Amino acid sequence: MRFEIMRLDDADGAAVDSTVVDAASVNQIVQQAAAIGQRIYIRPADATAVR
């Protein structure tokens, strides 16, 4: 399964950028975001999402 992870702007919560990753990478990305206080939004990726 693949997930879309969007980095969110601290000021207004708008998506700044996004990436699609496999399930094995999600934990690592969450840990990195937590370590630096970065806000992210994770959702299942659309089957047609581009890497």
C-alpha positions as CSV (number, residue, x, y, z in Angstrom):
1,M,0.0,0.0,0.0
2,R,1.2,3.5,-0.8
3,F,0.5,6.7,1.2
4,E,0.6,10.4,0.3
5,I,2.3,12.5,2.9
6,M,1.8,16.2,2.8
7,R,4.0,18.7,4.7
8,L,1.8,21.4,6.2
9,D,2.5,25.1,6.7
10,D,2.8,26.1,10.3
11,A,0.9,29.4,9.8
12,D,-2.2,28.3,8.1
13,G,-2.1,24.5,7.7
14,A,-2.0,24.6,3.9
15,A,-0.2,21.8,2.2
16,V,3.3,23.0,1.1
17,D,4.4,19.9,-0.8
18,S,3.6,16.2,-0.9
19,T,5.2,12.9,-1.7
20,V,3.9,9.3,-2.2
21,V,5.7,6.6,-0.3
22,D,5.3,2.9,0.4
23,A,4.1,1.7,3.8
24,A,7.5,0.8,5.0
25,S,8.7,4.4,4.7
26,V,5.8,6.0,6.6
27,N,7.2,5.2,10.1
28,Q,10.6,6.8,9.3
29,I,9.0,9.9,7.9
30,V,6.7,10.3,10.9
31,Q,9.7,9.9,13.3
32,Q,11.6,12.6,11.3
33,A,8.7,15.0,11.4
34,A,8.1,14.5,15.1
35,A,11.8,15.1,15.8
36,I,11.7,18.5,14.2
37,G,8.1,19.5,15.1
38,Q,7.0,19.4,11.5
39,R,3.2,19.1,10.8
40,I,2.3,16.4,8.3
41,Y,-0.9,14.9,6.9
42,I,-1.0,11.2,5.8
43,R,-3.6,9.5,3.7
44,P,-3.8,6.5,1.4
45,A,-2.5,7.4,-2.0
46,D,-4.8,7.4,-5.0
47,A,-4.0,4.4,-7.3
48,T,-3.1,6.9,-10.0
49,A,-0.7,9.0,-7.8
50,V,2.6,9.8,-9.3
51,R,5.8,9.2,-7.3
